[in-house]
C-alpha cells in the first residue's frame, strides 16, 4: 500500500477504493493498525528486517480544500497514483497516529505514544 506521512508526521495518508470491504470496515470502526516493514524475503531478513506498527484512528478526508492539500502530499510522494487518488471512486484516508511499535534485529522492541 502506498502511503505518505503528513508534514507534521502526526498522521499517515493513503487512498483506497470506496467500494471495498477495507473502506467499509474503516468507516464502521475507525481504529486501525498498519504494519510497514523492510523485508525482502532473503536470509538477511532474520536479523536485518525492521517493522513498525502504527496504531491510530482513520477517517475519510471529504472536505474539498483539506482533500486537495492532502492528496497533493500523497501524490508528491507517489506521482503515478495521481489519477487513482483524484478519482471520485477513491477515498482519501487520514490515520491520526496514536502510538507506534518498532521491531528490529529480530527481537528488539520499542514503542512510543504520540
Legacy VTK file of the C-alpha trace (Angstrom):
# vtk DataFile Version 3.0
C-alpha trace
ASCII
DATASET POLYDATA
POINTS 114 float
0.000 0.000 0.000
1.341 3.428 -0.924
1.253 5.982 1.875
2.713 9.325 2.893
3.202 10.984 6.241
1.698 14.413 6.778
4.269 17.230 7.062
3.969 17.234 10.886
4.475 13.401 10.991
1.408 13.008 13.214
-0.736 11.297 10.598
-0.500 8.997 7.613
-2.368 9.294 4.298
-3.397 6.614 1.853
-6.005 6.091 -0.839
-8.414 3.190 -1.163
-11.356 2.444 -3.456
-14.662 3.349 -1.791
-16.343 0.130 -2.976
-14.188 -2.204 -0.872
-14.524 -4.068 2.404
-11.378 -2.244 3.552
-13.137 1.137 3.237
-16.411 -0.099 4.747
-14.584 -1.543 7.765
-12.735 1.707 8.453
-15.982 3.682 8.253
-17.645 1.274 10.727
-14.667 1.121 13.100
-12.055 3.846 12.874
-9.445 2.029 14.997
-6.711 0.746 12.692
-3.220 -0.694 12.784
-0.816 -0.576 9.869
2.350 -2.656 9.592
5.220 -1.323 7.498
8.319 -3.476 7.124
11.598 -3.714 5.253
11.510 -7.426 4.417
12.926 -8.569 1.096
12.374 -12.315 1.690
16.074 -13.083 1.921
18.185 -14.778 4.605
19.408 -11.407 5.882
15.815 -10.559 6.850
16.021 -12.656 10.021
18.390 -10.223 11.678
18.180 -7.172 9.434
14.493 -6.621 8.777
12.614 -3.971 10.698
8.910 -3.360 11.136
6.810 -0.601 12.583
3.185 -0.977 13.567
1.216 2.249 13.601
-1.912 2.380 15.754
-4.448 5.134 15.246
-7.850 6.267 14.063
-8.757 6.560 10.398
-11.278 8.816 8.779
-12.048 9.758 5.217
-11.000 13.248 4.157
-14.079 14.643 2.425
-13.819 18.424 2.767
-12.638 19.680 -0.637
-9.898 22.078 0.492
-8.410 19.606 3.001
-8.667 16.740 0.498
-6.906 18.730 -2.215
-3.978 19.558 0.071
-3.647 16.059 1.452
-3.981 14.471 -1.986
-1.091 16.691 -3.096
1.025 15.353 -0.215
0.292 11.762 -1.231
0.818 12.276 -4.969
4.035 14.228 -4.401
5.476 11.019 -2.952
3.646 8.726 -5.419
3.088 10.707 -8.648
1.965 7.653 -10.634
-1.100 7.395 -8.361
-2.448 10.858 -9.226
-5.323 9.611 -11.417
-6.352 6.997 -8.828
-6.148 9.430 -5.898
-8.197 12.089 -7.721
-10.945 9.683 -8.879
-14.385 10.197 -7.322
-14.459 6.454 -6.578
-11.385 6.745 -4.331
-11.431 7.610 -0.632
-8.504 9.541 0.812
-7.924 8.214 4.313
-6.129 10.030 7.122
-4.856 7.970 10.051
-4.135 10.070 13.124
-1.232 8.264 14.777
-1.755 7.433 18.467
1.187 5.098 19.081
3.845 3.071 17.280
5.699 -0.160 17.922
9.102 -0.806 16.315
10.696 -4.259 15.999
14.242 -4.616 14.730
17.156 -7.022 14.948
14.718 -9.920 15.247
13.641 -9.214 18.849
14.474 -5.621 19.761
11.132 -3.929 20.513
10.435 -0.286 21.350
7.262 1.730 21.408
6.077 5.297 21.810
2.900 7.311 22.021
2.197 10.470 20.083
LINES 1 115
114 0 1 2 3 4 5 6 7 8 9 10 11 12 13 14 15 16 17 18 19 20 21 22 23 24 25 26 27 28 29 30 31 32 33 34 35 36 37 38 39 40 41 42 43 44 45 46 47 48 49 50 51 52 53 54 55 56 57 58 59 60 61 62 63 64 65 66 67 68 69 70 71 72 73 74 75 76 77 78 79 80 81 82 83 84 85 86 87 88 89 90 91 92 93 94 95 96 97 98 99 100 101 102 103 104 105 106 107 108 109 110 111 112 113
